[in-house]
Amino acid sequence: MDTIRLYIRSMGILIKSQLQYPLSFLLQTLAQLIMEGGEMLAVILLVDRFDHLNQWSAGDLYFFFGLMSVTFYLSECFGRGITGNFPSMVRTGQLDTLLLRPRGILTQVMCSAVDPRRITCIAVGTVSLIIGSRMAHIRWSPARALLLAESIACGFWLILGLFLIEAVLCIHSVKSVEIANALTYGGRSACQYPIDAFPRPLRCLFTVIAPFALVMHIPASHILGKPLFSLPAWVAYVSPLSGILVFGIMAFAFSRAMRFYRSVGS
Amino acid sequence: MEEKSFIEVHHLSKSFQVRKKREKGHWRGEKKTIRALKDVSFSIDQGELVGYIGPNGAGKSTTVKILSGILTPDAGDVRIDGQTPWKDRKEHVKRIGVVFGQRMQLWWDVPILDSYSLLRDIYRLNDADYTKRLHELTEALGLGSLLRTPLRQLSLGQRMRAELCGSLLHRPRILFLDEPTIGLDAVSKLALRDFLKWENETHHTTILLTTHDMEDMAALCSRVMVLGRGQKLYDGSLSALLREHDRTRSVEIRYDTPDCMPSLPPSVRMHREGDTLHLTYATCDFSTSDLLSMLQKAGAIREMTVQPQSIDYLIADMYREMGL
């Protein structure tokens, strides 16, 4: 509870900091809108050209796209400390100051940055979710709404978990290596389309190593009434938890890696 | 039973692996091991104000980082108030305050008061105690009028005072300072010194100060440790250390008639600047009265000053002698 309070307080301070430069903030937020709008345009063009992808209709594809962008940009917004700032904190030695405070390192890293500019990306995703839901005629029930919320929440932790791979690598190498980007940004770009659109090796990658399929595609296909691989309903409720598992494993790896942290010169 | 000191450091060693840049024609860069600390031991009592000096790269910052729990040593043992810093980091850091002269811990774009209230949450301080301590510190540091100013708008000296306040809010029993006066002007430096003395005296806070500024050292620390190439070379009073290396005097002298040239032994270095003569001699060569009589033979002296070497020169001499 105390940690959540600290997180909220930190966010307050960080947002206040960003609003010190209102024009810059506004322009960057607009830039984000254009960027994510462009991504969505790609989906619109695809749908316009092909009408459907395997069994998925246009509405379904908007729904998948919306789910990915809401989840991904929520992670980038509230987990900015992990997704963006961590490598530079290691490189500049700013991480030292976190080590001097009586709180968990991961907690403090989470509290160290927020990126409210992503709000426009999240908005684009939300619009896409709504359009998709209308076009696919989803019959909403409390259970389905809950499943959507679960998928987003677990996806949030999955994505942070994947970004932690890079954090762990950069503790060892001091310099950012960006090798994990294949899973994070690559995963976002690929998995905004349902998993059965991909060949087997990629399916394995995004089911076992970076389980976007388990966290997003299986519950989403259930919500859309077209369960992937005809899986039973309970699977859709259980499979997203794999995202939290990934985060748990990486958080453990992170704390182990911190023992090797060697700081930088004075 | 042997009485334990507040800070006990036994046989501390730490080395780093540094990879050198890859040379042409080689597959990978050579690895080089730098031994930052080699078997360093010392102890500090509660309430002591100790200076820690040594040339760049001597291992001072490494020591501070180990004592504050950021780094784990390769070998050796540290006990601070009975506990090992890197074993239980969270418990340990509640009791210490650390200020790095070149690293800021407060938030850059918000008023410093906001930073302090976030620190209150981080350290889980109770409100009454926090308010009292904040009041006391802002008074002592002269920060009252700056509390609502964002950190980025403060001058370097003001920023350092703000940082100090931030690192002392949780009433640490030990304060580690790593080059706190770096880049400060004379006024800020003096204010900082006064404050450190005050904190040390009123709260009995143990302070370990790393600096290159010998004036700080002389003004604050009765005890000095000298570190060089990862080893402790001296531990004792600053005045004794200086006395040991204080062997030369420089003399400035002006005669009534400007072209007077005293005849002096060749060991005395001498040069002329306008009508002033500058001499440097070693005190072990002859007594001051001998020198005076030699100087007076040349003519009537109008003005004369005798000065010891500045502390910086002494320290540079000392480092040279110790082979650093």
Interface residues (C-beta under 8 A of the other chain):
Chain A: D2 R5 L6 R9 S10 I13 L14 K16 S17 Q18 Q20 G93 Q94 D96 T97 L99 L100 R101 P102 R103 G104 Q108 R259 Y261 R262 S263 G265 S266
Chain B: F16 K60 S61 K65 S68 G69 I70 L71 T72 R89 K90 E91 V93 K94 I96 V98 F100 Q102 R103 M104 Q105 W107 W108 D109 V110 D114 S115 S117 L118 D121 I122 Y123 R124 P150 D178 E179
